[in-house]
Amino acid sequence: LECTPGDTSTTNPGIYINYGTTLVTMRNVHVETSGPNTQNGIEIDGGFVELTGFHTEGISTGIRVTIAGSSTNGIVRLFNLSGGANCTNLVNIDGIANVTVVGGAVPNGCTNTVSTGPVTTPVVANTLY
């Protein structure tokens, strides 16, 4: 899946996921813009999401997880991720703790691999945040 948001001035995410208890599986997703952009590549506000294979360019936050409440509102599993130019956080976790697993993630141009901590080095093993 290739997503290239056209408006670099907006703060709307390129892909928005908020599906309650629905299961969502995505593979090989690339979100990019032609220049610096303050929006999120993918924003996940709810759902049981598994994403394998992700790359971002020109987006300040590659993936933002904002699940609120408890793990009954969603669990996110993110694997094989890489950042790119103009990226602050490859993964930004704003929601509750212990609902996001990240594994096989490299900053590759992002300041932080994961905002929690923050983690600035590659995340090789599957890690719960």
All heavy atoms as an XYZ file, in Angstrom:
918
protein
N       0.846     -1.168      0.000
C       0.000      0.000      0.000
C       0.892      1.230      0.000
O       1.794      1.342      0.823
C      -0.911     -0.011      1.228
C      -1.796      1.208      1.469
C      -2.837      1.344      0.378
C      -2.462      1.087      2.821
N       0.654      2.137     -0.921
C       1.396      3.396     -1.023
C       0.439      4.535     -0.706
O      -0.644      4.623     -1.288
C       1.952      3.566     -2.434
C       2.606      4.882     -2.702
C       3.990      5.010     -2.103
O       4.664      3.986     -1.918
O       4.399      6.145     -1.819
N       0.821      5.406      0.222
C      -0.018      6.552      0.579
C       0.847      7.804      0.481
O       1.864      7.918      1.162
C      -0.574      6.399      1.991
S      -1.574      7.809      2.512
N       0.435      8.742     -0.385
C       1.145      9.998     -0.545
C       0.160     11.144     -0.328
O      -0.511     11.573     -1.263
C       1.784     10.101     -1.955
O       2.586      8.945     -2.167
C       2.635     11.341     -2.081
N       0.032     11.613      0.926
C      -0.880     12.726      1.193
C      -0.468     13.948      0.375
O       0.704     14.299      0.312
C      -0.708     12.988      2.685
C      -0.136     11.719      3.230
C       0.691     11.141      2.124
N      -1.434     14.592     -0.269
C      -1.137     15.681     -1.174
C      -0.925     17.023     -0.508
O      -0.220     17.870     -1.027
N      -1.515     17.258      0.644
C      -1.452     18.556      1.293
C      -0.441     18.505      2.419
O      -0.687     17.940      3.470
C      -2.836     18.926      1.829
C      -2.858     20.293      2.488
O      -1.807     20.969      2.528
O      -3.928     20.690      2.959
N       0.732     19.101      2.214
C       1.777     19.046      3.232
C       1.538     20.013      4.388
O       2.286     20.008      5.349
C       3.159     19.326      2.620
O       3.131     20.617      2.001
C       3.534     18.259      1.608
N       0.491     20.848      4.309
C       0.238     21.795      5.391
C      -0.766     21.271      6.418
O      -0.943     21.854      7.469
C      -0.302     23.108      4.812
O      -1.564     22.887      4.206
N      -1.416     20.162      6.146
C      -2.455     19.648      7.030
C      -1.864     18.815      8.163
O      -0.739     18.345      8.074
C      -3.477     18.803      6.247
O      -4.513     18.395      7.133
C      -2.836     17.558      5.650
N      -2.647     18.633      9.212
C      -2.227     17.745     10.300
C      -3.038     16.454     10.290
O      -2.962     15.671     11.224
C      -2.376     18.441     11.675
O      -3.724     18.871     11.825
C      -1.429     19.615     11.798
N      -3.832     16.222      9.251
C      -4.581     14.970      9.136
C      -3.637     13.826      8.817
O      -2.699     13.991      8.046
C      -5.639     15.073      8.027
C      -6.703     16.087      8.358
O      -7.065     16.253      9.515
N      -7.193     16.777      7.354
N      -3.863     12.643      9.385
C      -2.990     11.507      9.094
C      -3.190     10.995      7.669
O      -4.264     11.156      7.084
C      -3.417     10.451     10.119
C      -4.830     10.792     10.442
C      -4.929     12.291     10.323
N      -2.145     10.357      7.139
C      -2.271      9.731      5.826
C      -3.246      8.567      5.867
O      -4.074      8.409      4.985
N      -3.154      7.729      6.918
C      -4.046      6.580      7.121
C      -4.563      6.663      8.554
O      -3.779      6.818      9.492
C      -3.301      5.246      6.899
C      -2.773      5.154      5.468
C      -4.198      4.058      7.231
C      -1.817      3.999      5.228
N      -5.882      6.552      8.725
C      -6.486      6.653     10.055
C      -7.202      5.342     10.371
O      -8.041      4.883      9.595
C      -7.479      7.813     10.100
C      -8.142      7.997     11.438
C      -7.411      8.366     12.552
C      -9.504      7.803     11.582
C      -8.012      8.537     13.786
C     -10.126      7.977     12.820
C      -9.371      8.345     13.911
O      -9.967      8.506     15.127
N      -6.864      4.729     11.530
C      -7.475      3.469     11.951
C      -8.109      3.677     13.321
O      -7.425      4.011     14.286
C      -6.430      2.336     12.016
C      -5.791      2.128     10.645
C      -7.065      1.045     12.525
C      -4.602      1.198     10.649
N      -9.425      3.466     13.393
C     -10.148      3.573     14.659
C     -11.338      2.625     14.573
O     -12.452      3.045     14.304
C     -10.609      5.000     14.922
C     -11.227      5.145     16.304
O     -11.163      4.238     17.130
N     -11.824      6.288     16.560
N     -11.081      1.346     14.775
C     -12.096      0.325     14.530
C     -12.524     -0.432     15.771
O     -12.946     -1.574     15.670
C     -11.596     -0.660     13.468
C     -11.420     -0.022     12.124
C     -10.171      0.099     11.552
C     -12.510      0.485     11.431
C     -10.012      0.697     10.314
C     -12.365      1.083     10.199
C     -11.111      1.177      9.645
O     -10.962      1.772      8.433
N     -12.415      0.146     16.951
C     -12.876     -0.530     18.153
C     -12.191     -1.868     18.347
O     -10.982     -1.940     18.434
N     -12.965     -2.939     18.360
C     -12.393     -4.267     18.600
C     -12.165     -5.051     17.309
O     -11.939     -6.246     17.336
C     -13.312     -5.074     19.526
O     -14.601     -5.169     18.924
C     -13.436     -4.409     20.891
N     -12.214     -4.379     16.174
C     -12.022     -5.041     14.879
C     -10.561     -5.424     14.681
O      -9.650     -4.706     15.086
C     -12.473     -4.110     13.740
O     -13.844     -3.797     13.945
C     -12.287     -4.742     12.388
N     -10.333     -6.559     14.021
C      -8.986     -7.010     13.683
C      -8.574     -6.388     12.355
O      -9.300     -6.465     11.366
C      -8.960     -8.534     13.562
C      -9.438     -9.303     14.796
C      -9.515    -10.785     14.484
C      -8.529     -9.043     15.967
N      -7.384     -5.770     12.324
C      -6.863     -5.136     11.116
C      -5.452     -5.656     10.886
O      -4.606     -5.567     11.780
C      -6.822     -3.597     11.263
C      -6.217     -2.956     10.025
C      -8.207     -3.044     11.552
N      -5.195     -6.191      9.697
C      -3.858     -6.649      9.334
C      -3.414     -5.911      8.082
O      -4.139     -5.872      7.096
C      -3.836     -8.162      9.070
O      -4.285     -8.835     10.252
C      -2.447     -8.643      8.714
N      -2.229     -5.311      8.140
C      -1.677     -4.585      6.997
C      -0.254     -5.041      6.766
O       0.474     -5.319      7.720
C      -1.706     -3.074      7.258
C      -3.098     -2.520      7.454
S      -3.107     -0.790      7.989
C      -2.477      0.027      6.545
N       0.145     -5.092      5.472
C       1.509     -5.487      5.125
C       2.075     -4.520      4.097
O       1.366     -4.083      3.196
C       1.547     -6.894      4.551
C       1.137     -7.973      5.549
C       1.281     -9.371      4.982
N       2.637     -9.711      4.640
C       3.550    -10.162      5.489
N       3.242    -10.307      6.753
N       4.765    -10.455      5.087
N       3.360     -4.232      4.246
C       4.115     -3.453      3.265
C       3.458     -2.109      2.939
O       2.970     -1.880      1.839
C       4.330     -4.272      1.995
C       5.039     -5.573      2.290
O       5.868     -5.639      3.192
N       4.708     -6.605      1.560
N       3.458     -1.229      3.922
C       2.848      0.094      3.800
C       3.960      1.146      3.719
O       4.917      1.122      4.491
C       1.929      0.387      5.004
C       1.351      1.788      4.918
C       0.825     -0.657      5.098
N       3.799      2.081      2.785
C       4.754      3.171      2.614
C       3.971      4.479      2.601
O       3.072      4.650      1.782
C       5.507      2.981      1.288
C       6.545      4.014      1.054
N       6.789      4.531     -0.187
C       7.421      4.625      1.886
C       7.759      5.414     -0.114
N       8.156      5.487      1.138
N       4.287      5.383      3.532
C       3.636      6.689      3.590
C       4.727      7.743      3.422
O       5.709      7.749      4.165
C       2.883      6.904      4.920
C       2.214      8.265      4.931
C       1.842      5.809      5.140
N       4.536      8.632      2.432
C       5.556      9.639      2.160
C       4.933     10.922      1.635
O       3.812     10.934      1.149
C       6.538      9.127      1.115
C       5.905      8.970     -0.255
C       6.889      8.640     -1.354
O       8.099      8.649     -1.104
O       6.439      8.383     -2.467
N       5.696     12.006      1.766
C       5.356     13.264      1.122
C       6.623     13.791      0.463
O       7.713     13.289      0.711
C       4.831     14.330      2.105
O       5.866     14.651      3.026
C       3.605     13.845      2.844
N       6.464     14.824     -0.344
C       7.610     15.368     -1.069
C       8.443     16.320     -0.223
O       9.510     16.732     -0.632
C       7.114     16.097     -2.318
O       6.221     17.123     -1.944
N       7.967     16.678      0.952
C       8.718     17.590      1.803
C       8.335     17.425      3.250
O       7.491     16.605      3.584
N       8.939     18.213      4.128
C       8.599     18.087      5.547
C       7.101     18.253      5.781
O       6.470     19.122      5.206
C       9.383     19.230      6.194
C      10.490     19.522      5.250
C       9.944     19.235      3.874
N       6.553     17.392      6.618
C       5.119     17.383      6.871
C       4.894     17.088      8.345
O       5.489     16.165      8.894
C       4.460     16.307      6.003
C       2.970     16.448      5.937
O       2.321     16.632      6.954
N       2.424     16.347      4.746
N       4.004     17.829      8.990
C       3.775     17.662     10.427
C       2.705     16.630     10.748
O       2.405     16.408     11.904
C       3.369     19.004     11.068
O       2.190     19.477     10.417
C       4.478     20.028     10.952
N       2.135     16.004      9.761
C       1.076     15.023     10.018
C       1.663     13.665     10.394
O       2.865     13.453     10.330
C       0.173     14.880      8.807
C       0.837     14.240      7.606
C      -0.035     14.356      6.372
O      -0.883     15.201      6.280
N       0.209     13.496      5.411
N       0.783     12.741     10.794
C       1.170     11.362     11.093
C       0.972     10.528      9.841
O      -0.011     10.691      9.127
C       0.290     10.800     12.213
C       0.367     11.639     13.467
O       1.441     11.993     13.918
N      -0.772     11.985     14.024
N       1.891      9.604      9.615
C       1.722      8.694      8.488
C       0.515      7.797      8.712
O      -0.387      7.728      7.887
N       0.495      7.109      9.855
C      -0.646      6.282     10.267
C      -1.004      6.684     11.690
O      -0.122      6.792     12.545
C      -0.300      4.778     10.246
C       0.082      4.313      8.844
C      -1.470      3.947     10.778
C       0.543      2.869      8.782
N      -2.279      6.900     11.949
C      -2.751      7.147     13.309
C      -3.688      6.013     13.689
O      -4.642      5.729     12.966
C      -3.473      8.478     13.432
C      -3.872      8.765     14.864
C      -4.288     10.202     15.091
O      -3.754     11.102     14.421
O      -5.144     10.409     15.953
N      -3.394      5.366     14.828
C      -4.184      4.229     15.297
C      -4.821      4.617     16.629
O      -4.140      4.752     17.636
C      -3.313      2.973     15.462
C      -2.605      2.640     14.142
C      -4.163      1.800     15.946
C      -1.528      1.579     14.251
N      -6.149      4.805     16.603
C      -6.882      5.205     17.807
C      -7.687      4.058     18.407
O      -8.236      4.197     19.493
C      -7.832      6.360     17.496
C      -7.094      7.664     17.242
O      -5.878      7.722     17.481
O      -7.744      8.621     16.795
N      -7.800      2.940     17.703
C      -8.547      1.803     18.217
C      -8.461      0.635     17.256
O      -8.212      0.806     16.069
N      -8.631     -0.567     17.791
C      -8.596     -1.762     16.974
C      -7.417     -2.646     17.328
O      -6.465     -2.215     17.970
N      -7.508     -3.885     16.914
C      -6.438     -4.849     17.118
C      -5.678     -4.918     15.812
O      -6.094     -5.589     14.869
C      -7.015     -6.190     17.575
C      -7.568     -6.106     18.969
C      -8.805     -5.527     19.211
C      -6.811     -6.543     20.043
C      -9.299     -5.402     20.499
C      -7.294     -6.422     21.342
C      -8.544     -5.852     21.564
N      -4.564     -4.165     15.752
C      -3.864     -3.891     14.505
C      -2.521     -4.609     14.489
O      -1.751     -4.522     15.450
C      -3.648     -2.371     14.333
C      -2.904     -2.079     13.039
C      -4.974     -1.626     14.396
N      -2.244     -5.294     13.379
C      -0.922     -5.861     13.153
C      -0.415     -5.335     11.822
O      -1.053     -5.509     10.782
C      -0.946     -7.381     13.142
C       0.451     -7.952     12.979
C       0.532     -9.432     13.260
O      -0.095     -9.894     14.237
O       1.215    -10.116     12.498
N       0.734     -4.665     11.869
C       1.354     -4.089     10.681
C       2.746     -4.678     10.531
O       3.566     -4.592     11.449
C       1.434     -2.568     10.830
C       2.253     -1.807      9.789
C       1.691     -2.001      8.388
C       2.318     -0.333     10.144
N       3.001     -5.278      9.388
C       4.316     -5.850      9.098
C       4.841     -5.215      7.823
O       4.226     -5.352      6.765
C       4.235     -7.377      8.922
O       3.722     -7.954     10.118
C       5.598     -7.968      8.628
N       5.939     -4.505      7.937
C       6.547     -3.833      6.793
C       6.037     -2.422      6.632
O       4.951     -2.204      6.123
N       6.811     -1.425      7.111
C       6.392     -0.028      7.030
C       7.614      0.844      6.795
O       8.673      0.634      7.381
C       5.704      0.401      8.331
C       5.355      1.866      8.373
C       4.230      2.340      7.714
C       6.161      2.769      9.045
C       3.909      3.690      7.727
C       5.849      4.119      9.078
C       4.718      4.576      8.415
N       7.447      1.860      5.929
C       8.497      2.856      5.710
C       7.846      4.221      5.540
O       6.749      4.326      4.979
C       9.337      2.531      4.475
C      10.424      3.528      4.241
N      11.539      3.611      5.038
C      10.550      4.503      3.312
C      12.315      4.602      4.608
N      11.737      5.153      3.557
N       8.514      5.252      6.018
C       7.999      6.609      5.907
C       9.082      7.557      5.423
O      10.261      7.354      5.723
C       7.423      7.093      7.254
O       6.811      8.356      7.058
C       8.473      7.194      8.328
N       8.690      8.574      4.666
C       9.589      9.645      4.206
C       8.834     10.961      4.279
O       7.667     11.031      3.876
C      10.018      9.422      2.747
C      10.931      8.258      2.506
C      12.371      8.506      2.897
O      12.768      9.684      3.076
O      13.107      7.527      3.026
N       9.482     12.011      4.771
C       8.897     13.343      4.771
C       7.779     13.559      5.777
O       7.124     14.588      5.761
N       7.538     12.605      6.658
C       6.462     12.672      7.655
C       7.114     12.763      9.035
O       7.989     11.963      9.350
C       5.561     11.415      7.594
C       5.016     11.182      6.201
C       4.473     11.461      8.644
C       3.826     12.003      5.822
N       6.675     13.689      9.892
C       7.336     13.857     11.193
C       7.106     12.674     12.132
O       7.983     12.314     12.893
C       6.909     15.161     11.862
O       5.535     15.151     12.138
N       5.913     12.052     12.094
C       5.633     10.867     12.899
C       5.135      9.765     11.973
O       4.067      9.909     11.375
C       4.579     11.155     13.986
O       5.098     12.148     14.872
C       4.246      9.908     14.773
N       5.885      8.686     11.887
C       5.493      7.587     11.009
C       4.201      6.930     11.445
O       3.235      6.857     10.694
N       4.167      6.453     12.703
C       2.985      5.776     13.247
C       2.704      6.361     14.623
O       3.586      6.383     15.487
C       3.215      4.255     13.370
C       3.551      3.649     12.009
C       1.995      3.578     13.988
C       4.069      2.231     12.074
N       1.478      6.811     14.842
C       1.074      7.342     16.146
C       0.000      6.433     16.723
O      -1.033      6.201     16.089
C       0.528      8.755     16.012
C       0.109      9.362     17.340
C      -0.301     10.806     17.165
N      -0.677     11.371     18.451
C      -1.762     12.081     18.643
N      -2.582     12.339     17.640
N      -2.043     12.566     19.826
N       0.243      5.921     17.929
C      -0.718      5.056     18.619
C      -1.332      5.860     19.752
O      -0.620      6.325     20.649
C      -0.037      3.781     19.164
C      -1.046      2.896     19.882
C       0.650      3.014     18.042
N      -2.661      6.016     19.723
C      -3.345      6.841     20.735
C      -4.497      6.087     21.382
O      -5.507      6.684     21.723
C      -3.868      8.144     20.101
O      -4.809      7.799     19.091
C      -2.762      8.974     19.535
N      -4.370      4.787     21.543
C      -5.446      3.991     22.148
C      -5.630      4.421     23.606
O      -4.677      4.475     24.375
C      -5.141      2.489     22.042
C      -5.182      2.088     20.570
C      -6.128      1.666     22.863
C      -4.775      0.680     20.284
N      -6.859      4.739     23.962
C      -7.170      5.219     25.303
C      -7.927      4.156     26.093
O      -8.525      3.251     25.520
C      -8.031      6.485     25.210
N      -7.903      4.276     27.397
C      -8.696      3.402     28.252
C      -7.955      2.165     28.690
O      -7.198      2.201     29.636
N      -8.169      1.049     27.980
C      -7.526     -0.213     28.353
C      -7.266     -1.043     27.106
O      -7.665     -0.672     26.004
C      -8.421     -0.999     29.311
O      -9.549     -1.501     28.618
N      -6.622     -2.183     27.296
C      -6.298     -3.053     26.158
C      -7.542     -3.634     25.498
O      -7.460     -4.163     24.392
C      -5.358     -4.176     26.597
O      -5.963     -4.955     27.609
N      -8.711     -3.530     26.120
C      -9.934     -3.988     25.460
C     -10.302     -3.076     24.289
O     -11.105     -3.454     23.443
C     -11.124     -4.058     26.436
O     -11.352     -2.759     26.989
C     -10.850     -5.050     27.558
N      -9.703     -1.877     24.219
C      -9.937     -0.950     23.111
C      -8.966     -1.156     21.957
O      -9.108     -0.523     20.917
C      -9.846      0.493     23.598
C     -10.933      0.806     24.592
O     -12.049      0.333     24.466
N     -10.604      1.590     25.599
N      -7.973     -2.032     22.151
C      -7.039     -2.315     21.075
C      -5.672     -2.718     21.557
O      -5.246     -2.374     22.662
N      -5.007     -3.458     20.705
C      -3.609     -3.849     20.895
C      -2.950     -3.697     19.543
O      -3.500     -4.098     18.515
C      -3.486     -5.297     21.410
C      -4.079     -5.401     22.813
C      -2.033     -5.758     21.391
C      -4.127     -6.816     23.357
N      -1.747     -3.124     19.513
C      -1.051     -2.832     18.266
C       0.269     -3.580     18.241
O       1.037     -3.533     19.199
C      -0.814     -1.313     18.121
C      -0.080     -0.999     16.841
C      -2.139     -0.559     18.188
N       0.517     -4.265     17.112
C       1.776     -4.997     16.918
C       2.416     -4.490     15.635
O       1.811     -4.578     14.566
C       1.506     -6.492     16.857
C       0.928     -7.035     18.170
C       0.295     -8.418     18.070
N       0.931     -9.339     17.181
C       1.765    -10.319     17.550
N       2.048    -10.483     18.808
N       2.284    -11.125     16.662
N       3.636     -3.934     15.747
C       4.322     -3.289     14.631
C       5.669     -3.963     14.396
O       6.507     -3.983     15.309
C       4.529     -1.803     14.949
C       3.283     -1.017     15.358
C       3.673      0.352     15.908
C       2.328     -0.892     14.191
N       5.877     -4.472     13.194
C       7.099     -5.224     12.890
C       7.735     -4.754     11.582
O       7.030     -4.401     10.637
C       6.791     -6.723     12.772
C       6.077     -7.285     13.966
C       4.750     -7.643     13.882
C       6.722     -7.431     15.183
C       4.078     -8.158     14.974
C       6.061     -7.936     16.286
C       4.736     -8.301     16.184
N       9.054     -4.791     11.529
C       9.833     -4.458     10.333
C       9.518     -3.054      9.834
O       8.919     -2.854      8.792
C       9.619     -5.495      9.225
C      10.046     -6.875      9.664
O      10.929     -7.009     10.501
N       9.418     -7.886      9.132
N       9.958     -2.067     10.613
C       9.685     -0.662     10.342
C      10.980      0.073     10.051
O      12.008     -0.216     10.657
C       9.037      0.003     11.568
C       7.960     -0.755     12.328
C       7.605     -0.017     13.604
C       6.746     -0.957     11.467
N      10.913      1.056      9.152
C      12.075      1.924      8.936
C      11.609      3.348      8.689
O      10.587      3.583      8.049
C      12.934      1.439      7.765
O      12.256      1.582      6.541
N      12.379      4.276      9.232
C      12.077      5.691      9.069
C      12.819      6.257      7.881
O      13.493      5.542      7.137
N      12.688      7.561      7.707
C      13.341      8.243      6.600
C      13.539      9.709      6.906
O      13.498     10.128      8.061
N      13.693     10.513      5.878
C      13.973     11.937      6.008
C      12.830     12.675      6.709
O      11.670     12.292      6.589
C      14.202     12.534      4.621
N      13.180     13.742      7.420
C      12.225     14.645      8.075
C      11.342     13.950      9.112
O      10.194     14.329      9.305
C      11.345     15.348      7.045
C      12.160     16.121      6.048
O      12.976     16.944      6.428
N      11.968     15.850      4.774
N      11.865     12.951      9.792
C      11.089     12.168     10.750
C      11.606     12.419     12.167
O      12.801     12.294     12.418
C      11.202     10.685     10.391
S      10.447      9.564     11.569
N      10.693     12.738     13.072
C      11.047     12.878     14.481
C      10.859     11.551     15.205
O      11.768     11.069     15.864
C      10.192     13.971     15.152
O      10.380     15.193     14.456
C      10.593     14.149     16.609
N       9.657     10.948     15.095
C       9.369      9.674     15.752
C       8.892      8.663     14.722
O       7.880      8.904     14.059
C       8.269      9.840     16.808
C       8.701     10.714     17.959
O       9.720     10.481     18.586
N       7.921     11.751     18.232
N       9.590      7.548     14.618
C       9.093      6.468     13.774
C       7.792      5.945     14.368
O       6.800      5.787     13.668
C      10.135      5.353     13.653
C       9.760      4.147     12.819
C       9.346      4.540     11.397
C      10.915      3.151     12.778
N       7.775      5.695     15.693
C       6.562      5.288     16.411
C       6.385      6.233     17.595
O       7.289      6.373     18.418
C       6.651      3.828     16.917
C       5.399      3.458     17.698
C       6.881      2.866     15.764
N       5.228      6.883     17.671
C       4.905      7.782     18.776
C       3.735      7.167     19.542
O       2.662      6.974     18.970
C       4.531      9.168     18.244
C       4.323     10.172     19.358
O       4.681      9.929     20.506
N       3.740     11.297     19.023
N       3.947      6.860     20.814
C       2.908      6.234     21.624
C       2.344      7.273     22.586
O       3.010      7.682     23.533
C       3.457      5.006     22.379
C       4.004      3.999     21.367
C       2.370      4.380     23.247
C       4.777      2.856     21.968
N       1.109      7.721     22.308
C       0.435      8.705     23.145
C      -0.650      8.065     24.004
O      -1.205      8.713     24.868
C      -0.231      9.786     22.285
C       0.781     10.735     21.684
O       1.884     10.871     22.229
O       0.458     11.335     20.641
N      -0.982      6.825     23.743
C      -2.066      6.157     24.459
C      -1.576      5.493     25.731
O      -0.503      5.793     26.246
N      -2.374      4.546     26.210
C      -2.022      3.847     27.440
C      -0.822      2.926     27.218
O      -0.527      2.527     26.098
C      -3.218      3.026     27.975
C      -3.653      1.982     26.942
C      -4.356      3.927     28.363
C      -4.654      0.990     27.475
N      -0.145      2.602     28.291
C       1.025      1.722     28.213
C       0.599      0.271     28.048
O      -0.535     -0.105     28.336
C       1.865      1.881     29.479
N       1.520     -0.531     27.572
C       1.379     -1.981     27.475
C       0.336     -2.450     26.465
O      -0.292     -3.481     26.655
C       1.095     -2.596     28.848
C       2.216     -2.321     29.821
O       3.385     -2.401     29.470
N       1.867     -1.972     31.039
N       0.128     -1.689     25.388
C      -0.743     -2.165     24.315
C      -0.027     -2.181     22.968
O      -0.607     -2.553     21.967
C      -2.049     -1.341     24.176
C      -2.884     -1.444     25.433
C      -1.778      0.088     23.791
N       1.256     -1.773     22.931
C       1.973     -1.690     21.667
C       3.245     -2.531     21.724
O       4.068     -2.360     22.614
C       2.339     -0.230     21.343
O       1.155      0.563     21.383
C       2.968     -0.120     19.971
N       3.406     -3.432     20.740
C       4.619     -4.226     20.596
C       5.342     -3.727     19.351
O       4.729     -3.587     18.286
C       4.300     -5.733     20.437
C       5.570     -6.525     20.167
C       3.580     -6.255     21.667
N       6.626     -3.431     19.479
C       7.448     -2.998     18.352
C       8.618     -3.950     18.239
O       9.273     -4.260     19.233
C       7.962     -1.550     18.548
C       8.869     -1.138     17.398
C       6.801     -0.575     18.696
N       8.908     -4.418     17.028
C      10.051     -5.298     16.798
C      10.612     -5.101     15.411
O       9.874     -4.906     14.450
N      11.920     -5.152     15.296
C      12.558     -4.989     13.998
C      12.364     -3.591     13.441
O      11.937     -3.422     12.308
N      12.663     -2.559     14.241
C      12.460     -1.173     13.819
C      13.788     -0.424     13.832
O      14.540     -0.512     14.800
C      11.464     -0.488     14.750
N      14.075      0.307     12.764
C      15.300      1.105     12.673
C      14.942      2.557     12.383
O      14.073      2.829     11.559
C      16.269      0.561     11.605
C      16.779     -0.813     11.985
C      15.614      0.510     10.241
N      15.596      3.511     13.064
C      15.242      4.914     12.879
C      15.558      5.434     11.478
O      14.773      6.181     10.912
C      16.055      5.638     13.944
C      17.148      4.719     14.319
C      16.650      3.330     14.061
N      16.711      5.063     10.909
C      17.059      5.374      9.519
C      16.619      6.771      9.097
O      15.881      6.948      8.139
C      16.433      4.321      8.601
C      16.931      4.442      7.176
O      18.065      4.828      6.966
N      16.083      4.132      6.220
N      17.016      7.797      9.842
C      16.640      9.169      9.516
C      15.720      9.784     10.552
O      15.621     11.003     10.641
N      15.017      8.972     11.324
C      14.163      9.489     12.401
C      15.026      9.802     13.620
O      15.982      9.077     13.902
C      13.102      8.467     12.811
S      11.868      8.121     11.552
N      14.668     10.828     14.357
C      15.371     11.147     15.596
C      15.171     10.026     16.618
O      16.119      9.575     17.250
C      14.861     12.481     16.179
O      14.991     13.497     15.181
C      15.636     12.863     17.426
N      13.919      9.570     16.783
C      13.588      8.514     17.734
C      12.970      7.328     17.006
O      12.129      7.514     16.131
C      12.577      9.014     18.774
C      13.102     10.186     19.568
O      14.218     10.170     20.045
N      12.291     11.217     19.684
N      13.355      6.137     17.415
C      12.694      4.940     16.903
C      11.316      4.835     17.545
O      10.311      4.636     16.868
C      13.520      3.678     17.219
O      14.867      3.905     16.821
C      12.967      2.469     16.494
N      11.268      4.969     18.880
C      10.020      4.946     19.644
C      10.058      6.136     20.598
O      11.064      6.374     21.263
C       9.864      3.627     20.441
C       8.572      3.614     21.237
C       9.917      2.424     19.508
N       8.954      6.888     20.669
C       8.921      8.098     21.500
C       9.027      7.795     22.982
O       9.517      8.620     23.749
C       7.628      8.886     21.236
O       6.493      8.124     21.629
N       8.585      6.614     23.413
C       8.630      6.242     24.824
C      10.079      6.021     25.226
O      10.756      5.152     24.723
C       7.814      4.956     25.072
O       6.493      5.181     24.627
C       7.812      4.577     26.529
N      10.554      6.818     26.139
C      11.938      6.694     26.592
C      12.731      7.976     26.458
O      13.146      8.522     27.418
N      12.997      8.504     25.289
C      12.773      7.917     23.966
C      13.842      6.883     23.619
O      14.921      6.885     24.185
C      12.876      9.116     23.027
C      13.846     10.029     23.717
C      13.609      9.844     25.209
N      13.506      6.012     22.699
C      14.440      5.011     22.177
C      14.987      5.563     20.869
O      14.216      5.863     19.951
C      13.731      3.661     21.943
C      14.702      2.648     21.353
C      13.120      3.142     23.230
N      16.301      5.727     20.778
C      16.916      6.307     19.582
C      17.683      5.290     18.751
O      18.125      5.608     17.652
C      17.866      7.453     19.967
O      18.865      6.937     20.853
C      17.109      8.581     20.659
N      17.831      4.084     19.266
C      18.569      3.027     18.557
C      17.578      2.027     17.955
O      16.396      2.037     18.291
C      19.510      2.304     19.542
O      18.722      1.773     20.613
C      20.562      3.244     20.104
N      18.051      1.148     17.080
C      17.151      0.134     16.532
C      16.524     -0.728     17.631
O      17.145     -0.999     18.651
C      18.056     -0.708     15.637
C      19.136      0.230     15.221
C      19.375      1.097     16.435
N      15.275     -1.142     17.403
C      14.587     -2.075     18.289
C      14.601     -3.412     17.571
O      13.874     -3.591     16.592
C      13.147     -1.612     18.597
C      12.421     -2.638     19.458
C      13.141     -0.253     19.259
N      15.446     -4.321     18.007
C      15.603     -5.598     17.307
C      14.588     -6.622     17.803
O      13.839     -7.197     17.038
C      17.054     -6.136     17.469
C      17.219     -7.461     16.775
C      18.035     -5.112     16.907
N      14.545     -6.845     19.116
C      13.621     -7.827     19.696
C      12.231     -7.218     19.847
O      12.080     -6.002     19.964
C      14.135     -8.281     21.058
N      11.219     -8.050     19.847
C       9.849     -7.579     20.095
C       9.786     -7.013     21.512
O      10.104     -7.713     22.476
C       8.853     -8.719     19.937
C       8.778     -9.204     18.516
O       9.261     -8.553     17.586
N       8.158    -10.353     18.316
N       9.371     -5.744     21.626
C       9.378     -5.035     22.895
C       8.009     -4.436     23.156
O       7.435     -3.797     22.276
C      10.448     -3.917     22.882
O      11.706     -4.497     22.509
C      10.561     -3.249     24.232
N       7.497     -4.618     24.377
C       6.208     -4.084     24.767
C       6.357     -2.667     25.303
O       7.196     -2.410     26.173
C       5.571     -4.983     25.836
C       4.202     -4.569     26.379
C       3.152     -4.602     25.273
C       3.810     -5.510     27.518
N       5.541     -1.741     24.804
C       5.559     -0.345     25.258
C       4.222      0.050     25.806
O       3.211     -0.383     25.358
C       5.937      0.604     24.106
C       7.353      0.406     23.636
C       7.625     -0.409     22.554
C       8.409      1.035     24.295
C       8.925     -0.602     22.130
C       9.708      0.845     23.870
C       9.963      0.027     22.784
O      11.249     -0.168     22.362
